Amino acid sequence: MKISSAKKVSIRKLFAPALLAITIAPLALTAQAHSHGDHEGQGFDRERMEERMEERRQEVYQRAEISEEKQAELNEAHAEHREAMHALREEHHERIAEILSDEEQEALRNAMQEAHEEYRGKHGKRSHHDEQEDSADSE
């Protein structure tokens, strides 16, 4: 049985993306696992992010002409808030672990990721700010 060269080309065109996807998939999954993991290996990035946020906060304080004394109080309040949120997040994770098995937690994470990807596929990558503008425009 001979296959015409036109069919060979179309078959190659059909399977080339699939083969590429199969080849790249392990890299993508590894990158995704790292970016959505427990954030243990991201201390440096998290630290840099917090430093940038602190710099921006200080710039805003200066623009608003907030005194250094009040800046210190605001920074303390921010640190307390961050610590409280961290404690609450940990408490929440412990509670989830009491309710769901490891397998159920993994299934829930996967389902949430799929739902997120579907939402982004339908709505694109948009910021919260863009969504507020759209809702204001539609009123």
DSSP file (Angstrom, degrees, kcal/mol; ACC not computed):
  #  RESIDUE AA STRUCTURE BP1 BP2  ACC     N-H-->O    O-->H-N    N-H-->O    O-->H-N    TCO  KAPPA ALPHA  PHI   PSI    X-CA   Y-CA   Z-CA
    1    1 A M              0   0    0      0, 0.0     2,-0.4     0, 0.0     0, 0.0   0.000 360.0 360.0 360.0 124.2    0.0    0.0    0.0
    2    2 A K        -     0   0    0      0, 0.0     2,-0.5     0, 0.0     0, 0.0  -0.832 360.0-150.3-104.3 138.8    1.5    3.3   -1.1
    3    3 A I        -     0   0    0     -2,-0.4     5,-0.1     2,-0.0     0, 0.0  -0.914  26.1-117.4-105.3 131.8    0.7    6.6    0.5
    4    4 A S     >  -     0   0    0     -2,-0.5     4,-2.0     1,-0.1     3,-0.3  -0.247  22.0-115.4 -65.4 156.3    0.9    9.7   -1.7
    5    5 A S  H  > S+     0   0    0      1,-0.2     4,-2.3     2,-0.2     5,-0.2   0.816 115.9  59.2 -64.3 -29.5    3.5   12.3   -0.9
    6    6 A A  H  > S+     0   0    0      2,-0.2     4,-2.1     1,-0.2    -1,-0.2   0.901 107.0  46.3 -64.5 -40.5    0.6   14.8   -0.2
    7    7 A K  H  > S+     0   0    0     -3,-0.3     4,-2.5     2,-0.2    -2,-0.2   0.881 110.1  54.1 -68.8 -37.0   -0.7   12.5    2.5
    8    8 A K  H  X S+     0   0    0     -4,-2.0     4,-2.5     2,-0.2    -2,-0.2   0.924 110.0  47.4 -61.0 -43.9    2.7   12.0    4.0
    9    9 A V  H  X S+     0   0    0     -4,-2.3     4,-2.8     2,-0.2    -2,-0.2   0.926 112.9  47.6 -64.2 -44.8    3.2   15.8    4.2
   10   10 A S  H  X S+     0   0    0     -4,-2.1     4,-2.0     1,-0.2    -1,-0.2   0.873 111.8  50.5 -67.5 -34.9   -0.2   16.3    5.8
   11   11 A I  H  X S+     0   0    0     -4,-2.5     4,-2.6     2,-0.2     5,-0.2   0.913 111.3  49.0 -66.3 -41.7    0.4   13.5    8.3
   12   12 A R  H  X S+     0   0    0     -4,-2.5     4,-2.3     1,-0.2    -2,-0.2   0.926 111.9  48.6 -61.8 -44.4    3.7   15.0    9.2
   13   13 A K  H  < S+     0   0    0     -4,-2.8    -1,-0.2     1,-0.2    -2,-0.2   0.859 112.9  49.4 -63.5 -34.2    2.1   18.4    9.7
   14   14 A L  H  X S+     0   0    0     -4,-2.0     4,-0.6    -5,-0.2    -2,-0.2   0.914 118.8  35.5 -70.8 -43.8   -0.6   16.8   11.8
   15   15 A F  H  X S+     0   0    0     -4,-2.6     4,-2.8     1,-0.2     5,-0.2   0.679  98.4  79.1 -89.0 -17.8    1.8   14.9   14.1
   16   16 A A  H  X S+     0   0    0     -4,-2.3     4,-2.4    -5,-0.2     5,-0.2   0.929  96.3  45.4 -58.8 -47.7    4.6   17.4   14.3
   17   17 A P  H  > S+     0   0    0      0, 0.0     4,-2.6     0, 0.0    -1,-0.2   0.895 113.3  51.2 -63.1 -36.8    2.9   19.6   16.9
   18   18 A A  H  X S+     0   0    0     -4,-0.6     4,-2.4     2,-0.2    -2,-0.2   0.921 110.9  47.4 -65.2 -43.3    1.9   16.5   18.9
   19   19 A L  H  X S+     0   0    0     -4,-2.8     4,-2.1     2,-0.2    -1,-0.2   0.900 112.3  50.2 -64.6 -39.8    5.4   15.2   18.9
   20   20 A L  H  X S+     0   0    0     -4,-2.4     4,-2.5    -5,-0.2     5,-0.2   0.925 110.3  50.0 -62.5 -44.2    6.7   18.6   19.9
   21   21 A A  H  X S+     0   0    0     -4,-2.6     4,-2.2     1,-0.2    -2,-0.2   0.904 110.3  49.8 -61.8 -41.7    4.1   18.8   22.8
   22   22 A I  H  < S+     0   0    0     -4,-2.4    -1,-0.2     1,-0.2    -2,-0.2   0.880 112.4  48.5 -64.1 -37.5    5.2   15.4   24.0
   23   23 A T  H  < S+     0   0    0     -4,-2.1     4,-0.3     1,-0.2    -2,-0.2   0.890 117.9  39.1 -69.3 -40.2    8.8   16.4   23.9
   24   24 A I  H >X S+     0   0    0     -4,-2.5     4,-2.2     1,-0.2     3,-0.8   0.730  93.6  86.7 -84.0 -23.3    8.2   19.7   25.8
   25   25 A A  H 3X S+     0   0    0     -4,-2.2     4,-2.9     1,-0.3     5,-0.3   0.855  85.2  52.8 -50.4 -47.5    5.6   18.4   28.3
   26   26 A P  H 3> S+     0   0    0      0, 0.0     4,-2.1     0, 0.0    -1,-0.3   0.895 111.4  47.7 -59.5 -37.0    8.1   17.1   30.9
   27   27 A L  H <> S+     0   0    0     -3,-0.8     4,-2.5    -4,-0.3    -2,-0.2   0.925 113.1  47.8 -66.5 -43.8    9.8   20.5   31.0
   28   28 A A  H  X S+     0   0    0     -4,-2.2     4,-2.6     1,-0.2    -1,-0.2   0.908 112.2  48.9 -64.3 -41.9    6.5   22.4   31.2
   29   29 A L  H  X S+     0   0    0     -4,-2.9     4,-2.7    -5,-0.2    -1,-0.2   0.891 111.1  50.2 -65.8 -38.8    5.2   20.1   34.0
   30   30 A T  H  X S+     0   0    0     -4,-2.1     4,-2.2    -5,-0.3    -2,-0.2   0.927 112.6  46.8 -63.9 -44.3    8.5   20.6   35.9
   31   31 A A  H  X S+     0   0    0     -4,-2.5     4,-2.4     2,-0.2    -2,-0.2   0.905 113.6  48.6 -63.8 -41.7    8.3   24.4   35.6
   32   32 A Q  H  X S+     0   0    0     -4,-2.6     4,-1.9     2,-0.2    -2,-0.2   0.915 110.1  51.1 -65.7 -42.8    4.6   24.4   36.6
   33   33 A A  H  < S+     0   0    0     -4,-2.7     4,-0.2     1,-0.2    -1,-0.2   0.900 112.4  47.5 -61.2 -40.2    5.3   22.2   39.7
   34   34 A H  H >< S+     0   0    0     -4,-2.2     3,-0.8     1,-0.2     5,-0.3   0.914 113.6  46.4 -67.2 -42.0    8.1   24.5   40.7
   35   35 A S  H 3< S+     0   0    0     -4,-2.4    -1,-0.2     1,-0.2    -2,-0.2   0.744 121.3  37.0 -75.4 -21.7    6.0   27.7   40.3
   36   36 A H  T 3< S+     0   0    0     -4,-1.9    -1,-0.2    -5,-0.2    -2,-0.2   0.157  95.2 109.3-114.3  17.8    3.0   26.2   42.1
   37   37 A G  S <  S-     0   0    0     -3,-0.8    -3,-0.1    -4,-0.2    -4,-0.0   0.226  94.6 -70.7 -76.1-156.3    4.8   24.3   44.8
   38   38 A D        -     0   0    0      1,-0.1    -1,-0.1     0, 0.0    -4,-0.1   0.299  63.9-117.2 -86.3  10.9    5.0   25.1   48.4
   39   39 A H  S >  S+     0   0    0     -5,-0.3     3,-0.9     1,-0.1     7,-0.1   0.598  77.0 128.6  67.9  14.3    7.2   28.1   47.7
   40   40 A E  G >  S+     0   0    0      1,-0.2     3,-0.7     2,-0.1    -1,-0.1   0.911  73.4  45.6 -65.4 -41.8   10.1   26.6   49.7
   41   41 A G  G 3  S+     0   0    0      1,-0.2    -1,-0.2    -7,-0.1     3,-0.2   0.365 100.6  71.9 -83.3   6.7   12.6   27.0   46.9
   42   42 A Q  G <>  +     0   0    0     -3,-0.9     4,-2.8     1,-0.2     5,-0.3   0.111  54.5 119.1-110.4  21.8   11.5   30.6   46.2
   43   43 A G  H <> S+     0   0    0     -3,-0.7     4,-2.5     1,-0.2    -1,-0.2   0.892  77.7  48.5 -54.9 -44.5   12.9   32.3   49.2
   44   44 A F  H  > S+     0   0    0     -3,-0.2     4,-2.5     2,-0.2    -1,-0.2   0.927 114.0  45.1 -64.3 -46.2   15.1   34.6   47.2
   45   45 A D  H  > S+     0   0    0      2,-0.2     4,-2.5     1,-0.2    -2,-0.2   0.916 114.7  48.2 -64.1 -43.5   12.3   35.7   44.7
   46   46 A R  H  X S+     0   0    0     -4,-2.8     4,-2.5     2,-0.2    -1,-0.2   0.905 111.7  50.7 -63.0 -41.3    9.9   36.2   47.6
   47   47 A E  H  X S+     0   0    0     -4,-2.5     4,-2.2    -5,-0.3    -2,-0.2   0.922 110.8  48.1 -63.2 -44.5   12.5   38.2   49.4
   48   48 A R  H  X S+     0   0    0     -4,-2.5     4,-2.5     2,-0.2    -2,-0.2   0.904 110.7  52.0 -62.1 -41.2   13.1   40.4   46.3
   49   49 A M  H  X S+     0   0    0     -4,-2.5     4,-2.4     1,-0.2    -2,-0.2   0.925 109.8  48.4 -61.9 -44.6    9.4   40.9   45.8
   50   50 A E  H  X S+     0   0    0     -4,-2.5     4,-2.3     1,-0.2    -1,-0.2   0.877 110.2  52.5 -64.3 -37.2    9.0   42.0   49.5
   51   51 A E  H  X S+     0   0    0     -4,-2.2     4,-2.3     2,-0.2    -1,-0.2   0.924 110.0  48.1 -63.5 -43.8   11.9   44.4   49.1
   52   52 A R  H  X S+     0   0    0     -4,-2.5     4,-2.5     1,-0.2    -2,-0.2   0.910 111.2  50.6 -63.0 -41.8   10.4   45.9   46.0
   53   53 A M  H  X S+     0   0    0     -4,-2.4     4,-2.6     1,-0.2    -1,-0.2   0.899 109.8  50.7 -63.2 -39.9    7.0   46.3   47.7
   54   54 A E  H  X S+     0   0    0     -4,-2.3     4,-2.5     2,-0.2    -2,-0.2   0.912 110.0  50.2 -63.6 -42.7    8.7   48.0   50.7
   55   55 A E  H  X S+     0   0    0     -4,-2.3     4,-2.2     2,-0.2    -2,-0.2   0.920 112.3  46.9 -61.6 -44.1   10.5   50.4   48.3
   56   56 A R  H  X S+     0   0    0     -4,-2.5     4,-2.3     2,-0.2    -2,-0.2   0.910 110.9  52.0 -64.4 -41.8    7.2   51.3   46.6
   57   57 A R  H  X S+     0   0    0     -4,-2.6     4,-2.5     1,-0.2    -2,-0.2   0.925 110.0  48.9 -60.9 -44.5    5.5   51.7   49.9
   58   58 A Q  H  X S+     0   0    0     -4,-2.5     4,-2.3     1,-0.2    -1,-0.2   0.890 109.7  52.5 -63.0 -39.2    8.2   54.1   51.1
   59   59 A E  H  X S+     0   0    0     -4,-2.2     4,-2.4     2,-0.2    -1,-0.2   0.907 110.0  48.1 -62.6 -41.6    7.9   56.1   47.8
   60   60 A V  H  X S+     0   0    0     -4,-2.3     4,-2.4     2,-0.2    -2,-0.2   0.908 109.3  53.3 -66.0 -41.8    4.1   56.4   48.3
   61   61 A Y  H  <>S+     0   0    0     -4,-2.5     5,-2.6     1,-0.2     4,-0.4   0.922 110.6  47.6 -57.9 -43.5    4.7   57.6   51.9
   62   62 A Q  H ><5S+     0   0    0     -4,-2.3     3,-1.1     1,-0.2    -2,-0.2   0.913 110.5  50.6 -66.2 -42.2    7.1   60.2   50.7
   63   63 A R  H 3<5S+     0   0    0     -4,-2.4    -1,-0.2     1,-0.3    -2,-0.2   0.881 112.8  46.7 -61.0 -37.7    4.7   61.4   47.9
   64   64 A A  T 3<5S-     0   0    0     -4,-2.4    -1,-0.3    -5,-0.2    -2,-0.2   0.478 112.1-125.1 -83.1  -2.1    1.9   61.6   50.5
   65   65 A E  T < 5 +     0   0    0     -3,-1.1     2,-0.4    -4,-0.4    -3,-0.2   0.904  44.3 174.1  57.1  45.8    4.3   63.5   52.8
   66   66 A I      < -     0   0    0     -5,-2.6    -1,-0.2    -6,-0.1    -2,-0.0  -0.678  34.5-111.4 -81.0 133.9    3.7   61.0   55.7
   67   67 A S     >  -     0   0    0     -2,-0.4     4,-2.5     1,-0.1     5,-0.2  -0.217  21.7-115.0 -64.3 157.2    6.1   61.7   58.6
   68   68 A E  H  > S+     0   0    0      1,-0.2     4,-2.3     2,-0.2     5,-0.2   0.858 116.6  55.9 -61.6 -35.1    8.8   59.2   59.4
   69   69 A E  H  > S+     0   0    0      1,-0.2     4,-1.8     2,-0.2    -1,-0.2   0.932 111.0  42.3 -62.8 -46.0    7.1   58.5   62.7
   70   70 A K  H  > S+     0   0    0      2,-0.2     4,-2.9     1,-0.2    -2,-0.2   0.838 110.1  58.0 -71.7 -31.9    3.8   57.6   61.0
   71   71 A Q  H  X S+     0   0    0     -4,-2.5     4,-2.8     2,-0.2    -1,-0.2   0.926 106.7  49.1 -59.6 -43.8    5.7   55.7   58.3
   72   72 A A  H  X S+     0   0    0     -4,-2.3     4,-2.2     2,-0.2    -2,-0.2   0.905 111.7  48.5 -62.9 -41.6    7.2   53.5   61.1
   73   73 A E  H  X S+     0   0    0     -4,-1.8     4,-2.5     2,-0.2    -2,-0.2   0.917 112.3  48.4 -64.2 -43.1    3.8   52.9   62.6
   74   74 A L  H  X S+     0   0    0     -4,-2.9     4,-2.6     1,-0.2    -2,-0.2   0.912 110.6  51.0 -63.4 -42.1    2.3   52.0   59.2
   75   75 A N  H  X S+     0   0    0     -4,-2.8     4,-2.4     2,-0.2    -1,-0.2   0.890 110.4  49.6 -62.4 -39.0    5.2   49.6   58.5
   76   76 A E  H  X S+     0   0    0     -4,-2.2     4,-2.5     2,-0.2    -2,-0.2   0.918 110.9  49.2 -64.8 -43.8    4.6   48.0   61.8
   77   77 A A  H  X S+     0   0    0     -4,-2.5     4,-2.4     1,-0.2    -2,-0.2   0.904 111.4  50.3 -61.6 -40.9    0.9   47.6   61.1
   78   78 A H  H  X S+     0   0    0     -4,-2.6     4,-2.7     2,-0.2    -2,-0.2   0.920 110.3  49.1 -63.3 -43.8    1.8   46.1   57.7
   79   79 A A  H  X S+     0   0    0     -4,-2.4     4,-2.4     1,-0.2    -2,-0.2   0.905 111.6  49.3 -63.5 -41.4    4.2   43.6   59.2
   80   80 A E  H  X S+     0   0    0     -4,-2.5     4,-2.4     2,-0.2    -1,-0.2   0.910 111.6  49.4 -63.2 -41.8    1.6   42.6   61.8
   81   81 A H  H  X S+     0   0    0     -4,-2.4     4,-2.6     2,-0.2    -2,-0.2   0.935 110.8  49.4 -62.6 -46.4   -1.0   42.2   59.1
   82   82 A R  H  X S+     0   0    0     -4,-2.7     4,-2.3     1,-0.2    -2,-0.2   0.910 112.5  47.7 -60.2 -43.4    1.3   40.1   57.0
   83   83 A E  H  X S+     0   0    0     -4,-2.4     4,-2.4     2,-0.2    -1,-0.2   0.900 111.9  49.9 -65.2 -40.4    2.2   37.8   60.0
   84   84 A A  H  X S+     0   0    0     -4,-2.4     4,-2.6     2,-0.2    -2,-0.2   0.901 111.1  49.1 -64.9 -40.6   -1.5   37.5   60.8
   85   85 A M  H  X S+     0   0    0     -4,-2.6     4,-2.6     2,-0.2    -2,-0.2   0.899 110.5  50.8 -65.2 -40.0   -2.4   36.5   57.3
   86   86 A H  H  X S+     0   0    0     -4,-2.3     4,-2.4     2,-0.2    -2,-0.2   0.929 111.7  47.2 -62.7 -44.8    0.5   34.0   57.2
   87   87 A A  H  X S+     0   0    0     -4,-2.4     4,-2.5     1,-0.2    -2,-0.2   0.910 112.8  49.2 -63.2 -42.3   -0.8   32.4   60.5
   88   88 A L  H  X S+     0   0    0     -4,-2.6     4,-2.4     2,-0.2    -1,-0.2   0.898 110.4  50.9 -63.9 -40.5   -4.4   32.3   59.1
   89   89 A R  H  X S+     0   0    0     -4,-2.6     4,-2.5     2,-0.2    -2,-0.2   0.922 110.9  48.6 -62.7 -44.1   -3.2   30.7   55.9
   90   90 A E  H  X S+     0   0    0     -4,-2.4     4,-2.3     2,-0.2    -2,-0.2   0.919 111.1  50.3 -61.8 -43.5   -1.3   28.1   57.9
   91   91 A E  H  X S+     0   0    0     -4,-2.5     4,-2.2     1,-0.2    -1,-0.2   0.901 110.5  50.4 -60.5 -41.8   -4.4   27.4   60.0
   92   92 A H  H  X S+     0   0    0     -4,-2.4     4,-2.5     2,-0.2    -2,-0.2   0.922 109.4  50.1 -63.4 -44.7   -6.5   27.1   56.9
   93   93 A H  H  X S+     0   0    0     -4,-2.5     4,-2.1     1,-0.2    -2,-0.2   0.887 110.3  50.7 -62.0 -38.8   -4.0   24.6   55.3
   94   94 A E  H  X S+     0   0    0     -4,-2.3     4,-1.4     2,-0.2    -1,-0.2   0.908 110.1  49.8 -64.5 -41.4   -4.1   22.5   58.6
   95   95 A R  H  X S+     0   0    0     -4,-2.2     4,-1.4     1,-0.2     3,-0.2   0.909 109.9  50.3 -64.4 -43.0   -7.9   22.5   58.6
   96   96 A I  H  X S+     0   0    0     -4,-2.5     4,-3.1     1,-0.2     3,-0.2   0.897 107.5  54.6 -60.8 -40.4   -7.9   21.3   54.9
   97   97 A A  H  < S+     0   0    0     -4,-2.1    -1,-0.2     1,-0.2    -2,-0.2   0.806 106.2  52.5 -65.1 -28.9   -5.5   18.6   55.8
   98   98 A E  H  < S+     0   0    0     -4,-1.4    -1,-0.2    -3,-0.2    -2,-0.2   0.825 116.6  39.1 -71.9 -31.6   -7.9   17.4   58.5
   99   99 A I  H  < S+     0   0    0     -4,-1.4     2,-0.3    -3,-0.2    -2,-0.2   0.899 116.8  43.3 -86.7 -44.5  -10.8   17.2   56.0
  100  100 A L  S  < S-     0   0    0     -4,-3.1    -1,-0.1    -5,-0.1     2,-0.1  -0.787  74.8-125.6-111.3 146.7   -9.1   15.9   52.9
  101  101 A S     >  -     0   0    0     -2,-0.3     4,-2.5     1,-0.1     5,-0.2  -0.308  39.6-100.2 -73.4 169.1   -6.7   13.1   52.2
  102  102 A D  H  > S+     0   0    0      1,-0.2     4,-2.3     2,-0.2     5,-0.2   0.900 125.9  50.4 -58.1 -40.8   -3.5   13.9   50.3
  103  103 A E  H  > S+     0   0    0      2,-0.2     4,-2.4     1,-0.2    -1,-0.2   0.902 110.6  48.2 -65.3 -41.2   -5.0   12.4   47.2
  104  104 A E  H  > S+     0   0    0      2,-0.2     4,-2.5     1,-0.2    -2,-0.2   0.882 110.4  51.9 -67.3 -37.7   -8.2   14.5   47.6
  105  105 A Q  H  X S+     0   0    0     -4,-2.5     4,-2.5     2,-0.2    -2,-0.2   0.919 110.8  48.1 -63.2 -42.7   -6.1   17.6   48.1
  106  106 A E  H  X S+     0   0    0     -4,-2.3     4,-2.5     2,-0.2    -2,-0.2   0.916 111.6  49.9 -63.4 -43.4   -4.2   16.9   45.0
  107  107 A A  H  X S+     0   0    0     -4,-2.4     4,-2.5     1,-0.2    -2,-0.2   0.898 111.3  49.5 -62.6 -40.0   -7.4   16.3   43.0
  108  108 A L  H  X S+     0   0    0     -4,-2.5     4,-2.5     2,-0.2    -2,-0.2   0.915 110.6  49.5 -65.1 -43.5   -8.8   19.6   44.4
  109  109 A R  H  X S+     0   0    0     -4,-2.5     4,-2.4     2,-0.2    -2,-0.2   0.919 112.6  48.1 -60.6 -43.8   -5.6   21.5   43.4
  110  110 A N  H  X S+     0   0    0     -4,-2.5     4,-2.5     2,-0.2    -2,-0.2   0.914 111.8  48.9 -63.9 -43.0   -5.8   19.9   39.9
  111  111 A A  H  X S+     0   0    0     -4,-2.5     4,-2.4     1,-0.2    -1,-0.2   0.895 111.9  49.3 -64.4 -39.7   -9.5   20.8   39.5
  112  112 A M  H  X S+     0   0    0     -4,-2.5     4,-2.4     2,-0.2    -1,-0.2   0.902 111.1  49.8 -65.8 -40.5   -8.9   24.4   40.6
  113  113 A Q  H  X S+     0   0    0     -4,-2.4     4,-2.5     2,-0.2    -2,-0.2   0.915 111.5  48.6 -63.9 -43.2   -6.0   24.7   38.2
  114  114 A E  H  X S+     0   0    0     -4,-2.5     4,-2.5     2,-0.2    -2,-0.2   0.923 112.0  48.6 -62.7 -44.3   -8.1   23.4   35.3
  115  115 A A  H  X S+     0   0    0     -4,-2.4     4,-2.5     1,-0.2    -1,-0.2   0.896 111.6  50.6 -63.0 -39.4  -11.0   25.7   36.2
  116  116 A H  H  X S+     0   0    0     -4,-2.4     4,-2.6     2,-0.2    -2,-0.2   0.925 110.9  48.0 -63.8 -45.2   -8.5   28.6   36.3
  117  117 A E  H  X S+     0   0    0     -4,-2.5     4,-2.1     2,-0.2    -2,-0.2   0.894 111.7  50.2 -63.9 -40.0   -7.1   27.7   32.9
  118  118 A E  H  X S+     0   0    0     -4,-2.5     4,-1.9     2,-0.2    -2,-0.2   0.928 111.3  48.9 -63.1 -44.4  -10.6   27.5   31.4
  119  119 A Y  H  X S+     0   0    0     -4,-2.5     4,-2.8     1,-0.2     5,-0.3   0.930 112.6  47.1 -60.8 -46.4  -11.5   30.9   32.9
  120  120 A R  H  X S+     0   0    0     -4,-2.6     4,-2.4     1,-0.2    -1,-0.2   0.838 109.0  55.8 -66.6 -31.5   -8.3   32.5   31.5
  121  121 A G  H  < S+     0   0    0     -4,-2.1    -1,-0.2    -5,-0.2    -2,-0.2   0.873 115.1  38.4 -65.8 -36.3   -9.0   30.8   28.2
  122  122 A K  H  < S+     0   0    0     -4,-1.9    -2,-0.2    -5,-0.1    -1,-0.2   0.854 132.2  25.1 -80.3 -36.5  -12.4   32.4   28.0
  123  123 A H  H  < S-     0   0    0     -4,-2.8    -3,-0.2    -5,-0.2    -2,-0.2   0.507  98.2-136.8-110.8  -7.3  -11.5   35.8   29.5
  124  124 A G     <  -     0   0    0     -4,-2.4     2,-0.9    -5,-0.3    -1,-0.2  -0.018  48.0 -45.3  72.1 175.3   -7.8   36.2   28.8
  125  125 A K  S    S+     0   0    0     -4,-0.1     2,-0.3     0, 0.0    -1,-0.1  -0.719  76.0 162.8 -84.3 110.3   -5.3   37.4   31.2
  126  126 A R        -     0   0    0     -2,-0.9     2,-0.2     3,-0.0    -2,-0.0  -0.939  33.3-125.3-130.2 150.2   -6.8   40.5   32.8
  127  127 A S     >  -     0   0    0     -2,-0.3     4,-1.6     1,-0.1     5,-0.1  -0.504  27.8-113.4 -88.4 163.0   -6.1   42.5   35.9
  128  128 A H  H  > S+     0   0    0      1,-0.2     4,-1.9     2,-0.2     5,-0.1   0.854 118.5  58.7 -60.9 -35.8   -8.6   43.2   38.6
  129  129 A H  H  > S+     0   0    0      1,-0.2     4,-2.1     2,-0.2    -1,-0.2   0.906 103.1  51.1 -61.3 -44.3   -8.4   46.9   37.6
  130  130 A D  H  > S+     0   0    0      1,-0.2     4,-2.2     2,-0.2    -1,-0.2   0.893 108.7  51.8 -60.9 -40.5   -9.5   46.1   34.0
  131  131 A E  H  X S+     0   0    0     -4,-1.6     4,-2.2     1,-0.2    -1,-0.2   0.871 107.9  51.4 -66.4 -37.0  -12.5   44.2   35.3
  132  132 A Q  H  X S+     0   0    0     -4,-1.9     4,-2.0     2,-0.2    -1,-0.2   0.909 109.8  49.7 -66.3 -41.0  -13.5   47.1   37.5
  133  133 A E  H  X S+     0   0    0     -4,-2.1     4,-2.3     1,-0.2    -2,-0.2   0.912 110.5  50.6 -62.3 -42.4  -13.3   49.5   34.5
  134  134 A D  H  X S+     0   0    0     -4,-2.2     4,-1.7     1,-0.2    -1,-0.2   0.905 110.6  48.3 -63.1 -41.7  -15.4   47.1   32.4
  135  135 A S  H  < S+     0   0    0     -4,-2.2     4,-0.5     1,-0.2    -1,-0.2   0.869 112.0  49.7 -68.6 -33.9  -18.1   46.8   35.1
  136  136 A A  H >< S+     0   0    0     -4,-2.0     3,-0.7     1,-0.2    -1,-0.2   0.874 109.9  51.8 -69.4 -37.2  -18.2   50.6   35.5
  137  137 A D  H 3< S+     0   0    0     -4,-2.3    -2,-0.2     1,-0.2    -1,-0.2   0.838 106.6  53.5 -66.8 -32.5  -18.5   51.1   31.7
  138  138 A S  T 3<        0   0    0     -4,-1.7    -1,-0.2     1,-0.2    -2,-0.2   0.591 360.0 360.0 -81.7  -9.3  -21.5   48.7   31.5
  139  139 A E    <         0   0    0     -3,-0.7    -1,-0.2    -4,-0.5    -2,-0.1   0.475 360.0 360.0 -81.5 360.0  -23.5   50.6   34.2
